[in-house]
Amino acid sequence: MRLKNITAMVAAIATAASLGTVAVASADAQTVTTGDATITLNAQTAGQLTGHTFKAVKIASYDVYGTEPNQSVTLRTEDDVKAEVVKYLTATSHYAETDGDPLAWAQQ
């Protein structure tokens, strides 16, 4: 996975976590999280999307702790992308593997 892709993923998940919603790393994207899950990409012209393919990758999920009304939520980086996220955060910030989950750390 290229560094640019990791940057986009980390930015997207940090944004999503702060908003409490699922986000897509596109400024013009709309995400629907109920019913039939779809992602709509908007462009100024059809040519901007023609010939492109898109791939969705789950990079994190939420872990819920406690019982209502005293629940807390934290991010958990998916194992399949964790090594790449750690590599990126270590290279571009003060993250160290001893800081815990990388995306939970980035979100904070």
N, CA, C and O atoms as a Tinker XYZ file with bonds, in Angstrom:
   432  protein
     1  N      0.850000   -1.166000    0.000000    73     2
     2  CA     0.000000    0.000000    0.000000    64     1     3
     3  C      0.895000    1.228000    0.000000    63     2     4     5
     4  O      1.866000    1.281000    0.755000    81     3
     5  N      0.592000    2.204000   -0.821000    73     3     6
     6  CA     1.433000    3.381000   -0.924000    64     5     7
     7  C      1.168000    4.339000    0.224000    63     6     8     9
     8  O      0.093000    4.333000    0.823000    81     7
     9  N      2.173000    5.166000    0.523000    73     7    10
    10  CA     2.101000    6.136000    1.617000    64     9    11
    11  C      0.920000    7.089000    1.434000    63    10    12    13
    12  O      0.272000    7.466000    2.411000    81    11
    13  N      0.637000    7.478000    0.196000    73    11    14
    14  CA    -0.484000    8.377000   -0.085000    64    13    15
    15  C     -1.812000    7.739000    0.328000    63    14    16    17
    16  O     -2.684000    8.411000    0.878000    81    15
    17  N     -1.961000    6.443000    0.061000    73    15    18
    18  CA    -3.185000    5.738000    0.439000    64    17    19
    19  C     -3.331000    5.662000    1.948000    63    18    20    21
    20  O     -4.429000    5.831000    2.479000    81    19
    21  N     -2.220000    5.405000    2.646000    73    19    22
    22  CA    -2.259000    5.345000    4.102000    64    21    23
    23  C     -2.623000    6.712000    4.672000    63    22    24    25
    24  O     -3.409000    6.802000    5.616000    81    23
    25  N     -2.052000    7.784000    4.100000    73    23    26
    26  CA    -2.380000    9.134000    4.555000    64    25    27
    27  C     -3.870000    9.388000    4.425000    63    26    28    29
    28  O     -4.494000    9.918000    5.344000    81    27
    29  N     -4.435000    9.018000    3.307000    73    27    30
    30  CA    -5.867000    9.217000    3.093000    64    29    31
    31  C     -6.682000    8.394000    4.080000    63    30    32    33
    32  O     -7.688000    8.872000    4.606000    81    31
    33  N     -6.254000    7.158000    4.335000    73    31    34
    34  CA    -6.995000    6.304000    5.272000    64    33    35
    35  C     -6.948000    6.871000    6.687000    63    34    36    37
    36  O     -7.971000    6.925000    7.370000    81    35
    37  N     -5.770000    7.290000    7.126000    73    35    38
    38  CA    -5.642000    7.823000    8.487000    64    37    39
    39  C     -6.462000    9.103000    8.629000    63    38    40    41
    40  O     -7.140000    9.295000    9.639000    81    39
    41  N     -6.407000    9.968000    7.639000    73    39    42
    42  CA    -7.192000   11.201000    7.693000    64    41    43
    43  C     -8.685000   10.892000    7.708000    63    42    44    45
    44  O     -9.446000   11.523000    8.441000    81    43
    45  N     -9.101000    9.926000    6.902000    73    43    46
    46  CA   -10.520000    9.579000    6.844000    64    45    47
    47  C    -11.013000    9.009000    8.163000    63    46    48    49
    48  O    -12.085000    9.384000    8.637000    81    47
    49  N    -10.252000    8.118000    8.755000    73    47    50
    50  CA   -10.723000    7.501000    9.989000    64    49    51
    51  C    -10.677000    8.486000   11.145000    63    50    52    53
    52  O    -11.535000    8.441000   12.026000    81    51
    53  N     -9.689000    9.377000   11.158000    73    51    54
    54  CA    -9.638000   10.394000   12.209000    64    53    55
    55  C    -10.838000   11.322000   12.094000    63    54    56    57
    56  O    -11.435000   11.701000   13.102000    81    55
    57  N    -11.189000   11.686000   10.870000    73    55    58
    58  CA   -12.362000   12.524000   10.653000    64    57    59
    59  C    -13.630000   11.786000   11.054000    63    58    60    61
    60  O    -14.497000   12.341000   11.729000    81    59
    61  N    -13.729000   10.532000   10.635000    73    59    62
    62  CA   -14.908000    9.738000   10.959000    64    61    63
    63  C    -15.069000    9.577000   12.460000    63    62    64    65
    64  O    -16.175000    9.687000   12.988000    81    63
    65  N    -13.984000    9.320000   13.131000    73    63    66
    66  CA   -14.054000    9.122000   14.580000    64    65    67
    67  C    -14.496000   10.392000   15.282000    63    66    68    69
    68  O    -15.279000   10.343000   16.231000    81    67
    69  N    -13.998000   11.526000   14.821000    73    67    70
    70  CA   -14.371000   12.771000   15.479000    64    69    71
    71  C    -15.821000   13.142000   15.213000    63    70    72    73
    72  O    -16.436000   13.842000   16.017000    81    71
    73  N    -16.372000   12.686000   14.103000    73    71    74
    74  CA   -17.767000   12.971000   13.781000    64    73    75
    75  C    -18.709000   11.877000   14.269000    63    74    76    77
    76  O    -19.924000   12.068000   14.306000    81    75
    77  N    -18.148000   10.737000   14.639000    73    75    78
    78  CA   -18.975000    9.614000   15.090000    64    77    79
    79  C    -19.713000    8.940000   13.950000    63    78    80    81
    80  O    -20.739000    8.298000   14.173000    81    79
    81  N    -19.213000    9.073000   12.740000    73    79    82
    82  CA   -19.842000    8.462000   11.569000    64    81    83
    83  C    -18.801000    7.751000   10.735000    63    82    84    85
    84  O    -17.605000    7.834000   11.015000    81    83
    85  N    -19.255000    7.054000    9.713000    73    83    86
    86  CA   -18.357000    6.435000    8.761000    64    85    87
    87  C    -18.045000    7.453000    7.682000    63    86    88    89
    88  O    -18.943000    8.153000    7.214000    81    87
    89  N    -16.794000    7.544000    7.283000    73    87    90
    90  CA   -16.407000    8.539000    6.278000    64    89    91
    91  C    -15.689000    7.861000    5.117000    63    90    92    93
    92  O    -15.198000    6.739000    5.240000    81    91
    93  N    -15.639000    8.557000    3.998000    73    91    94
    94  CA   -14.925000    8.110000    2.821000    64    93    95
    95  C    -13.912000    9.188000    2.486000    63    94    96    97
    96  O    -14.206000   10.376000    2.612000    81    95
    97  N    -12.733000    8.790000    2.066000    73    95    98
    98  CA   -11.667000    9.750000    1.809000    64    97    99
    99  C    -11.855000   10.464000    0.469000    63    98   100   101
   100  O    -10.976000   10.416000   -0.391000    81    99
   101  N    -12.967000   11.106000    0.300000    73    99   102
   102  CA   -13.245000   11.901000   -0.881000    64   101   103
   103  C    -14.069000   13.097000   -0.459000    63   102   104   105
   104  O    -15.054000   12.950000    0.265000    81   103
   105  N    -13.682000   14.269000   -0.899000    73   103   106
   106  CA   -14.358000   15.485000   -0.456000    64   105   107
   107  C    -15.815000   15.532000   -0.894000    63   106   108   109
   108  O    -16.643000   16.151000   -0.225000    81   107
   109  N    -16.137000   14.884000   -2.009000    73   107   110
   110  CA   -17.490000   14.945000   -2.530000    64   109   111
   111  C    -18.263000   13.650000   -2.327000    63   110   112   113
   112  O    -19.269000   13.421000   -2.999000    81   111
   113  N    -17.812000   12.809000   -1.420000    73   111   114
   114  CA   -18.471000   11.517000   -1.245000    64   113   115
   115  C    -19.577000   11.599000   -0.213000    63   114   116   117
   116  O    -19.517000   12.383000    0.734000    81   115
   117  N    -20.577000   10.780000   -0.416000    73   115   118
   118  CA   -21.686000   10.675000    0.527000    64   117   119
   119  C    -21.759000    9.219000    0.962000    63   118   120   121
   120  O    -21.680000    8.314000    0.131000    81   119
   121  N    -21.911000    8.993000    2.257000    73   119   122
   122  CA   -21.963000    7.637000    2.770000    64   121   123
   123  C    -23.318000    7.374000    3.394000    63   122   124   125
   124  O    -23.816000    8.185000    4.174000    81   123
   125  N    -23.922000    6.229000    3.051000    73   123   126
   126  CA   -25.173000    5.802000    3.650000    64   125   127
   127  C    -24.851000    4.578000    4.486000    63   126   128   129
   128  O    -24.255000    3.625000    3.985000    81   127
   129  N    -25.238000    4.594000    5.759000    73   127   130
   130  CA   -24.849000    3.487000    6.634000    64   129   131
   131  C    -26.034000    2.663000    7.114000    63   130   132   133
   132  O    -25.865000    1.813000    7.988000    81   131
   133  N    -27.221000    2.884000    6.577000    73   131   134
   134  CA   -28.386000    2.089000    6.960000    64   133   135
   135  C    -29.023000    1.505000    5.708000    63   134   136   137
   136  O    -28.843000    2.020000    4.605000    81   135
   137  N    -29.761000    0.434000    5.893000    73   135   138
   138  CA   -30.442000   -0.178000    4.750000    64   137   139
   139  C    -29.430000   -0.744000    3.776000    63   138   140   141
   140  O    -28.437000   -1.342000    4.190000    81   139
   141  N    -29.667000   -0.563000    2.494000    73   139   142
   142  CA   -28.723000   -1.004000    1.473000    64   141   143
   143  C    -27.533000   -0.055000    1.491000    63   142   144   145
   144  O    -27.661000    1.106000    1.102000    81   143
   145  N    -26.402000   -0.527000    1.928000    73   143   146
   146  CA   -25.219000    0.314000    2.052000    64   145   147
   147  C    -24.690000    0.669000    0.670000    63   146   148   149
   148  O    -24.371000   -0.215000   -0.125000    81   147
   149  N    -24.600000    1.949000    0.390000    73   147   150
   150  CA   -24.062000    2.422000   -0.876000    64   149   151
   151  C    -23.156000    3.610000   -0.621000    63   150   152   153
   152  O    -23.260000    4.296000    0.396000    81   151
   153  N    -22.278000    3.828000   -1.558000    73   151   154
   154  CA   -21.414000    5.000000   -1.532000    64   153   155
   155  C    -21.631000    5.711000   -2.853000    63   154   156   157
   156  O    -21.555000    5.092000   -3.914000    81   155
   157  N    -21.896000    6.994000   -2.798000    73   155   158
   158  CA   -22.105000    7.782000   -3.999000    64   157   159
   159  C    -20.934000    8.728000   -4.185000    63   158   160   161
   160  O    -20.605000    9.503000   -3.287000    81   159
   161  N    -20.304000    8.666000   -5.351000    73   159   162
   162  CA   -19.216000    9.574000   -5.675000    64   161   163
   163  C    -19.753000   10.617000   -6.634000    63   162   164   165
   164  O    -20.374000   10.281000   -7.642000    81   163
   165  N    -19.517000   11.871000   -6.325000    73   163   166
   166  CA   -19.981000   12.967000   -7.161000    64   165   167
   167  C    -18.792000   13.626000   -7.848000    63   166   168   169
   168  O    -17.720000   13.752000   -7.256000    81   167
   169  N    -18.978000   14.041000   -9.080000    73   167   170
   170  CA   -17.932000   14.730000   -9.822000    64   169   171
   171  C    -18.575000   15.837000  -10.636000    63   170   172   173
   172  O    -19.777000   15.810000  -10.903000    81   171
   173  N    -17.771000   16.802000  -11.025000    73   171   174
   174  CA   -18.300000   17.890000  -11.842000    64   173   175
   175  C    -18.631000   17.410000  -13.251000    63   174   176   177
   176  O    -19.577000   17.897000  -13.870000    81   175
   177  N    -17.850000   16.449000  -13.759000    73   175   178
   178  CA   -18.130000   15.872000  -15.073000    64   177   179
   179  C    -17.974000   14.357000  -14.989000    63   178   180   181
   180  O    -17.243000   13.846000  -14.141000    81   179
   181  N    -18.665000   13.650000  -15.872000    73   179   182
   182  CA   -18.577000   12.190000  -15.889000    64   181   183
   183  C    -17.160000   11.734000  -16.195000    63   182   184   185
   184  O    -16.747000   10.667000  -15.740000    81   183
   185  N    -16.407000   12.518000  -16.956000    73   183   186
   186  CA   -15.043000   12.164000  -17.316000    64   185   187
   187  C    -14.119000   12.025000  -16.123000    63   186   188   189
   188  O    -13.111000   11.322000  -16.196000    81   187
   189  N    -14.450000   12.684000  -15.030000    73   187   190
   190  CA   -13.615000   12.594000  -13.838000    64   189   191
   191  C    -13.680000   11.210000  -13.206000    63   190   192   193
   192  O    -12.750000   10.813000  -12.503000    81   191
   193  N    -14.750000   10.475000  -13.438000    73   191   194
   194  CA   -14.900000    9.142000  -12.862000    64   193   195
   195  C    -14.778000    8.032000  -13.900000    63   194   196   197
   196  O    -14.537000    6.881000  -13.538000    81   195
   197  N    -14.937000    8.350000  -15.174000    73   195   198
   198  CA   -14.884000    7.357000  -16.240000    64   197   199
   199  C    -13.526000    6.670000  -16.264000    63   198   200   201
   200  O    -12.484000    7.326000  -16.257000    81   199
   201  N    -13.551000    5.346000  -16.291000    73   199   202
   202  CA   -12.321000    4.579000  -16.376000    64   201   203
   203  C    -11.646000    4.317000  -15.042000    63   202   204   205
   204  O    -10.634000    3.618000  -14.994000    81   203
   205  N    -12.173000    4.852000  -13.975000    73   203   206
   206  CA   -11.587000    4.636000  -12.654000    64   205   207
   207  C    -12.279000    3.474000  -11.956000    63   206   208   209
   208  O    -13.471000    3.241000  -12.158000    81   207
   209  N    -11.550000    2.766000  -11.157000    73   207   210
   210  CA   -12.134000    1.742000  -10.306000    64   209   211
   211  C    -11.899000    2.153000   -8.855000    63   210   212   213
   212  O    -10.937000    2.856000   -8.545000    81   211
   213  N    -12.772000    1.715000   -7.989000    73   211   214
   214  CA   -12.706000    2.085000   -6.588000    64   213   215
   215  C    -12.767000    0.828000   -5.739000    63   214   216   217
   216  O    -13.470000   -0.127000   -6.070000    81   215
   217  N    -12.030000    0.838000   -4.655000    73   215   218
   218  CA   -11.994000   -0.296000   -3.752000    64   217   219
   219  C    -12.218000    0.211000   -2.335000    63   218   220   221
   220  O    -11.581000    1.169000   -1.897000    81   219
   221  N    -13.120000   -0.437000   -1.634000    73   219   222
   222  CA   -13.369000   -0.085000   -0.237000    64   221   223
   223  C    -12.587000   -1.035000    0.654000    63   222   224   225
   224  O    -12.601000   -2.249000    0.448000    81   223
   225  N    -11.910000   -0.478000    1.638000    73   223   226
   226  CA   -11.125000   -1.277000    2.570000    64   225   227
   227  C    -11.517000   -0.873000    3.985000    63   226   228   229
   228  O    -11.438000    0.301000    4.350000    81   227
   229  N    -11.935000   -1.842000    4.770000    73   227   230
   230  CA   -12.268000   -1.571000    6.163000    64   229   231
   231  C    -10.963000   -1.417000    6.927000    63   230   232   233
   232  O    -10.165000   -2.351000    6.994000    81   231
   233  N    -10.744000   -0.240000    7.503000    73   231   234
   234  CA    -9.487000   -0.020000    8.208000    64   233   235
   235  C     -9.654000   -0.006000    9.722000    63   234   236   237
   236  O     -8.672000   -0.132000   10.453000    81   235
   237  N    -10.887000    0.145000   10.200000    73   235   238
   238  CA   -11.094000    0.161000   11.647000    64   237   239
   239  C    -12.538000   -0.184000   11.965000    63   238   240   241
   240  O    -13.421000   -0.114000   11.110000    81   239
   241  N    -12.747000   -0.553000   13.199000    73   239   242
   242  CA   -14.098000   -0.774000   13.709000    64   241   243
   243  C    -14.158000   -0.169000   15.101000    63   242   244   245
   244  O    -13.140000    0.242000   15.660000    81   243
   245  N    -15.341000   -0.121000   15.643000    73   243   246
   246  CA   -15.523000    0.436000   16.983000    64   245   247
   247  C    -15.651000   -0.691000   17.993000    63   246   248   249
   248  O    -16.357000   -1.670000   17.754000    81   247
   249  N    -14.976000   -0.553000   19.106000    73   247   250
   250  CA   -15.162000   -1.442000   20.242000    64   249   251
   251  C    -15.959000   -0.677000   21.291000    63   250   252   253
   252  O    -15.608000    0.451000   21.640000    81   251
   253  N    -17.030000   -1.287000   21.795000    73   251   254
   254  CA   -17.886000   -0.660000   22.800000    64   253   255
   255  C    -17.639000   -1.331000   24.134000    63   254   256   257
   256  O    -17.663000   -2.558000   24.227000    81   255
   257  N    -17.404000   -0.543000   25.164000    73   255   258
   258  CA   -17.143000   -1.061000   26.501000    64   257   259
   259  C    -18.211000   -0.566000   27.462000    63   258   260   261
   260  O    -18.734000    0.537000   27.307000    81   259
   261  N    -18.528000   -1.375000   28.442000    73   259   262
   262  CA   -19.481000   -0.979000   29.473000    64   261   263
   263  C    -20.910000   -1.257000   29.056000    63   262   264   265
   264  O    -21.171000   -1.810000   27.988000    81   263
   265  N    -21.833000   -0.861000   29.924000    73   263   266
   266  CA   -23.259000   -1.024000   29.654000    64   265   267
   267  C    -23.933000    0.338000   29.733000    63   266   268   269
   268  O    -23.446000    1.255000   30.394000    81   267
   269  N    -25.053000    0.448000   29.051000    73   267   270
   270  CA   -25.783000    1.722000   29.055000    64   269   271
   271  C    -26.174000    2.091000   30.469000    63   270   272   273
   272  O    -26.530000    1.186000   31.223000    81   271
   273  N    -26.140000    3.292000   30.876000    73   271   274
   274  CA   -25.807000    4.501000   30.119000    64   273   275
   275  C    -24.327000    4.863000   30.190000    63   274   276   277
   276  O    -23.946000    5.964000   29.793000    81   275
   277  N    -23.500000    3.971000   30.680000    73   275   278
   278  CA   -22.077000    4.277000   30.875000    64   277   279
   279  C    -21.189000    3.548000   29.876000    63   278   280   281
   280  O    -20.232000    2.878000   30.264000    81   279
   281  N    -21.502000    3.676000   28.594000    73   279   282
   282  CA   -20.714000    3.025000   27.565000    64   281   283
   283  C    -19.643000    3.970000   27.028000    63   282   284   285
   284  O    -19.816000    5.188000   27.016000    81   283
   285  N    -18.551000    3.390000   26.592000    73   283   286
   286  CA   -17.527000    4.165000   25.904000    64   285   287
   287  C    -17.158000    3.426000   24.626000    63   286   288   289
   288  O    -17.310000    2.209000   24.530000    81   287
   289  N    -16.678000    4.172000   23.659000    73   287   290
   290  CA   -16.355000    3.622000   22.353000    64   289   291
   291  C    -14.922000    3.998000   22.019000    63   290   292   293
   292  O    -14.487000    5.117000   22.287000    81   291
   293  N    -14.200000    3.072000   21.441000    73   291   294
   294  CA   -12.843000    3.351000   20.964000    64   293   295
   295  C    -12.646000    2.695000   19.607000    63   294   296   297
   296  O    -13.358000    1.755000   19.254000    81   295
   297  N    -11.688000    3.189000   18.855000    73   295   298
   298  CA   -11.369000    2.609000   17.557000    64   297   299
   299  C    -10.457000    1.411000   17.730000    63   298   300   301
   300  O     -9.645000    1.353000   18.653000    81   299
   301  N    -10.606000    0.452000   16.820000    73   299   302
   302  CA    -9.712000   -0.698000   16.766000    64   301   303
   303  C     -9.291000   -0.881000   15.320000    63   302   304   305
   304  O    -10.118000   -1.171000   14.456000    81   303
   305  N     -8.006000   -0.713000   15.059000    73   303   306
   306  CA    -7.469000   -0.862000   13.711000    64   305   307
   307  C     -7.577000   -2.321000   13.281000    63   306   308   309
   308  O     -7.240000   -3.225000   14.046000    81   307
   309  N     -8.047000   -2.547000   12.059000    73   307   310
   310  CA    -8.156000   -3.898000   11.524000    64   309   311
   311  C     -6.762000   -4.499000   11.347000    63   310   312   313
   312  O     -5.828000   -3.811000   10.933000    81   311
   313  N     -6.632000   -5.783000   11.661000    73   311   314
   314  CA    -5.337000   -6.458000   11.601000    64   313   315
   315  C     -4.708000   -6.414000   10.211000    63   314   316   317
   316  O     -3.486000   -6.325000   10.094000    81   315
   317  N     -5.526000   -6.474000    9.154000    73   315   318
   318  CA    -5.007000   -6.519000    7.784000    64   317   319
   319  C     -4.248000   -5.252000    7.383000    63   318   320   321
   320  O     -3.383000   -5.309000    6.508000    81   319
   321  N     -4.554000   -4.118000    8.001000    73   319   322
   322  CA    -3.898000   -2.859000    7.635000    64   321   323
   323  C     -3.058000   -2.276000    8.764000    63   322   324   325
   324  O     -2.412000   -1.243000    8.588000    81   323
   325  N     -3.063000   -2.921000    9.901000    73   323   326
   326  CA    -2.403000   -2.359000   11.088000    64   325   327
   327  C     -0.913000   -2.090000   10.866000    63   326   328   329
   328  O     -0.425000   -1.027000   11.251000    81   327
   329  N     -0.186000   -3.012000   10.263000    73   327   330
   330  CA     1.253000   -2.824000   10.049000    64   329   331
   331  C      1.530000   -1.598000    9.183000    63   330   332   333
   332  O      2.468000   -0.848000    9.455000    81   331
   333  N      0.725000   -1.387000    8.148000    73   331   334
   334  CA     0.913000   -0.230000    7.270000    64   333   335
   335  C      0.580000    1.076000    7.988000    63   334   336   337
   336  O      1.272000    2.078000    7.805000    81   335
   337  N     -0.460000    1.071000    8.790000    73   335   338
   338  CA    -0.834000    2.273000    9.547000    64   337   339
   339  C      0.259000    2.610000   10.558000    63   338   340   341
   340  O      0.629000    3.774000   10.713000    81   339
   341  N      0.773000    1.598000   11.242000    73   339   342
   342  CA     1.866000    1.808000   12.206000    64   341   343
   343  C      3.086000    2.375000   11.488000    63   342   344   345
   344  O      3.710000    3.318000   11.974000    81   343
   345  N      3.428000    1.806000   10.336000    73   343   346
   346  CA     4.583000    2.286000    9.572000    64   345   347
   347  C      4.412000    3.758000    9.199000    63   346   348   349
   348  O      5.344000    4.551000    9.339000    81   347
   349  N      3.227000    4.115000    8.729000    73   347   350
   350  CA     2.975000    5.501000    8.339000    64   349   351
   351  C      3.044000    6.442000    9.541000    63   350   352   353
   352  O      3.721000    7.469000    9.489000    81   351
   353  N      2.349000    6.097000   10.616000    73   351   354
   354  CA     2.322000    6.983000   11.779000    64   353   355
   355  C      3.697000    7.126000   12.424000    63   354   356   357
   356  O      4.046000    8.199000   12.915000    81   355
   357  N      4.471000    6.055000   12.424000    73   355   358
   358  CA     5.814000    6.112000   12.985000    64   357   359
   359  C      6.705000    7.044000   12.158000    63   358   360   361
   360  O      7.542000    7.759000   12.709000    81   359
   361  N      6.521000    7.031000   10.841000    73   359   362
   362  CA     7.339000    7.857000    9.957000    64   361   363
   363  C      6.926000    9.322000    9.947000    63   362   364   365
   364  O      7.752000   10.191000    9.667000    81   363
   365  N      5.677000    9.611000   10.244000    73   363   366
   366  CA     5.177000   10.984000   10.078000    64   365   367
   367  C      4.758000   11.669000   11.371000    63   366   368   369
   368  O      4.322000   12.820000   11.339000    81   367
   369  N      4.878000   10.994000   12.499000    73   367   370
   370  CA     4.430000   11.609000   13.749000    64   369   371
   371  C      5.246000   11.062000   14.908000    63   370   372   373
   372  O      6.278000   10.423000   14.705000    81   371
   373  N      4.787000   11.311000   16.100000    73   371   374
   374  CA     5.464000   10.849000   17.309000    64   373   375
   375  C      4.892000    9.531000   17.811000    63   374   376   377
   376  O      5.092000    9.172000   18.971000    81   375
   377  N      4.189000    8.814000   16.958000    73   375   378
   378  CA     3.594000    7.545000   17.363000    64   377   379
   379  C      4.685000    6.495000   17.588000    63   378   380   381
   380  O      5.649000    6.409000   16.827000    81   379
   381  N      4.515000    5.702000   18.646000    73   379   382
   382  CA     5.365000    4.544000   18.910000    64   381   383
   383  C      4.438000    3.365000   19.187000    63   382   384   385
   384  O      3.348000    3.553000   19.727000    81   383
   385  N      4.848000    2.172000   18.831000    73   383   386
   386  CA     3.978000    1.005000   18.995000    64   385   387
   387  C      3.516000    0.810000   20.432000    63   386   388   389
   388  O      2.515000    0.133000   20.667000    81   387
   389  N      4.214000    1.381000   21.384000    73   387   390
   390  CA     3.801000    1.283000   22.786000    64   389   391
   391  C      2.631000    2.210000   23.107000    63   390   392   393
   392  O      2.095000    2.159000   24.213000    81   391
   393  N      2.227000    3.058000   22.156000    73   391   394
   394  CA     1.121000    3.997000   22.366000    64   393   395
   395  C     -0.246000    3.354000   22.190000    63   394   396   397
   396  O     -1.261000    4.041000   22.304000    81   395
   397  N     -0.300000    2.061000   21.916000    73   395   398
   398  CA    -1.581000    1.377000   21.759000    64   397   399
   399  C     -2.045000    1.348000   20.322000    63   398   400   401
   400  O     -1.240000    1.470000   19.399000    81   399
   401  N     -3.348000    1.184000   20.129000    73   399   402
   402  CA    -3.921000    1.075000   18.793000    64   401   403
   403  C     -3.595000    2.324000   17.974000    63   402   404   405
   404  O     -3.836000    3.438000   18.438000    81   403
   405  N     -3.050000    2.161000   16.763000    73   403   406
   406  CA    -2.600000    3.327000   16.008000    64   405   407
   407  C     -3.692000    4.300000   15.593000    63   406   408   409
   408  O     -3.487000    5.511000   15.671000    81   407
   409  N     -4.839000    3.812000   15.158000    73   407   410
   410  CA    -5.900000    4.742000   14.742000    64   409   411
   411  C     -6.604000    5.372000   15.943000    63   410   412   413
   412  O     -7.059000    6.513000   15.859000    81   411
   413  N     -6.697000    4.658000   17.040000    73   411   414
   414  CA    -7.239000    5.263000   18.266000    64   413   415
   415  C     -6.292000    6.378000   18.709000    63   414   416   417
   416  O     -6.744000    7.440000   19.137000    81   415
   417  N     -4.989000    6.144000   18.609000    73   415   418
   418  CA    -4.005000    7.168000   18.948000    64   417   419
   419  C     -4.132000    8.370000   18.021000    63   418   420   421
   420  O     -4.131000    9.511000   18.485000    81   419
   421  N     -4.241000    8.128000   16.714000    73   419   422
   422  CA    -4.341000    9.220000   15.734000    64   421   423
   423  C     -5.617000   10.029000   15.947000    63   422   424   425
   424  O     -5.611000   11.249000   15.778000    81   423
   425  N     -6.692000    9.374000   16.309000    73   423   426
   426  CA    -7.969000   10.060000   16.515000    64   425   427
   427  C     -7.902000   10.975000   17.733000    63   426   428   429
   428  O     -8.515000   12.042000   17.747000    81   427
   429  N     -7.161000   10.560000   18.747000    73   427   430
   430  CA    -7.061000   11.376000   19.946000    64   429   431
   431  C     -6.192000   12.572000   19.701000    63   430   432
   432  O     -5.989000   13.383000   20.604000    81   431
